[in-house]
Amino acid sequence: MERAQGQLEAEMQNLEEEKNRVIEEAFIRAESEMKAVHENLAGVRMNLLSLQPALRTLTSDYNCLKRQVQDFPFMLDKAITEAKREICQVISEVSSTNQELLRKYKREMNLRKKCHNELVRLKGNIRVFCRVRPVSQEEQDSADSKTMLSFDSEDDAILYLSNKGKTMTFELDKVFSPQATQEEVFQEVQSLVTSCIDGFNVCIFAYGQTGSGKTYTMEGVLDDPGINQRALRLLFSEVTEKAPDWDYKITVSMVEIYNETLRNLLGENPTDKLDIKMNPDGSGQLYVPGLTEFVVQSPEDINKVFELGHMNRATACTNLNEHSSRSHALLIITVSGFNASTGNRTQGKLNLVDLAGSERIAKSGAEGSRLREAQCINKSLSALGDVINALRGKHSHVPFRNSRLTYLLQDSLNGDSKTLMMVQVSPLPNNMSESVCSLKFAQRVRSVELSLSSSFSRRHENSSTSSSPTHDSVELDSPPVTPVPLPISRASSAGSTLSSASRTPSISRRRSQSQLSTGRLKLTA
Ligand SMILES: Nc1ncnc2c1ncn2[C@@H]1O[C@H](COP(=O)(O)OP(=O)(O)OP(=O)(O)O)[C@@H](O)[C@H]1O
């Protein structure tokens, strides 16, 4: 019993010790945990302390933003109102500048038109050029190739023609020697071409006997095109350049007049005959029902037009060369413009005409269909001369209706329209009588015009220069023609609508003027 009690006490003793140890350990652990918690707490406190300024900044930022957000609609309204006011002010400034510019532009345009009209009035609106074609290789080889034409080295408007021992002098507006290139010829006519953009109607005729180079000048050859193609290309590039301000439309028609019958060369059926009628819209303008008008929208279209016209012309006849000599070929280009900012509209027409051969076949005993062809050609060329004469003579009646050609071109020959007659001449002695006829025709056309464009000539209206430039009024082997002594209007032609840049100071012209003052011109023997 005592032993058991001793054991129990010892166990209790152990347990008591064990308890004290565990408590001590727990206390130590609790103390170290407490210490760690304190340390963490201190860290958190430190963090809290360091975050406080940032929090204050954030709070103040937030408050600031909040105020701004509250103020924003008001500020926005204010800014918009201010911007509106500034924009309105700028717009009104720009618009008044614009108005001023528009006013100036319109005034300049009117001035330009007035100057142009005045220039046309002073110069006369018919110009006559002459182009002498070169002698071909074949002709050079033949015995009869000696050219009878010569040029004035100091005056590019004079042409001398030797005939039967006498030298005839012709004075025109410009003479192109056989060396003149297609480009040089075009340079002289390009201002006339572009004037149709300004709303003028223009006619350029190639006149002369068969084989004198009319088609070469107008159509040209594949690698060296003539006036037709160059004109269309120039017009296209000019209107493209003006595109931001102007909206232009270029349309092209091609017509052939054969035996007084009109054919549509760009139509689906080129053998169909066309008629010329009064426009039912009451405008008093003529129109050709069914005439194809091809709208040119790209340079490629230009090639298409010429290919189609050429193909249609060729398919409707057996021999194109012969046929083209006996028919008039017309390329009619219309340029319509609209300026959206000024509201201005323009419409000009450029008629490029390769006339039928002017030789007088009727006098050489032609019969049947050849005779009819010749009569038709003579009739229309004479009608052209009569119309020009009547127009420039301000006759009350202008016989437009005497031929299809003049009837079709009525609106382009009338009013302030401009005409250029390109007289083609062969240099060969065999062709001399026809060359003389062509040059006389040209000179009479020019003299009709000149006789009305200077006061001097008005006084001489009824003298030798007033004869009508009718085609068949020119007689073969008639005495040498007297040069038209009217250089006054040409002397004042600086700034001509037709380029005068290439003209040389003219001894001949001075000579003409001094002869003019004596009232007489002699032929050079
Ligand atoms: N300035 C020139 N330079 C080179 N060749 C030319 C020139 N003028 C004409 N020719 C050539 O002379 C020939 C006759 O010219 P073209 O056919 O143009 O005459 P045309 O007056 O139109 O004749 P047609 O009345 O028969 O149509 C052609 O072979 C042409 O190529």
The ligand as an ORCA input file, in Angstrom:
! r2SCAN-3c Opt
* xyz 0 1
  N       3.395     67.427   -145.687
  C       3.545     66.189   -146.175
  N       4.601     65.433   -145.818
  C       4.751     64.179   -146.288
  N       3.886     63.585   -147.155
  C       2.809     64.292   -147.541
  C       2.585     65.619   -147.078
  N       1.443     66.063   -147.634
  C       0.992     65.058   -148.395
  N       1.804     64.003   -148.346
  C       1.636     62.746   -149.067
  O       1.130     63.062   -150.360
  C       0.141     62.135   -150.743
  C      -1.170     62.843   -151.051
  O      -1.628     63.454   -149.870
  P      -3.131     63.371   -149.384
  O      -3.720     62.040   -149.596
  O      -3.160     63.904   -148.021
  O      -3.801     64.370   -150.387
  P      -5.315     64.841   -150.418
  O      -5.313     66.249   -150.834
  O      -5.994     64.507   -149.178
  O      -5.906     63.949   -151.556
  P      -7.412     63.449   -151.701
  O      -8.199     64.655   -152.151
  O      -7.292     62.396   -152.710
  O      -7.874     62.949   -150.390
  C       0.002     61.142   -149.623
  O       0.814     60.022   -149.932
  C       0.559     61.867   -148.433
  O       1.109     60.978   -147.482
*
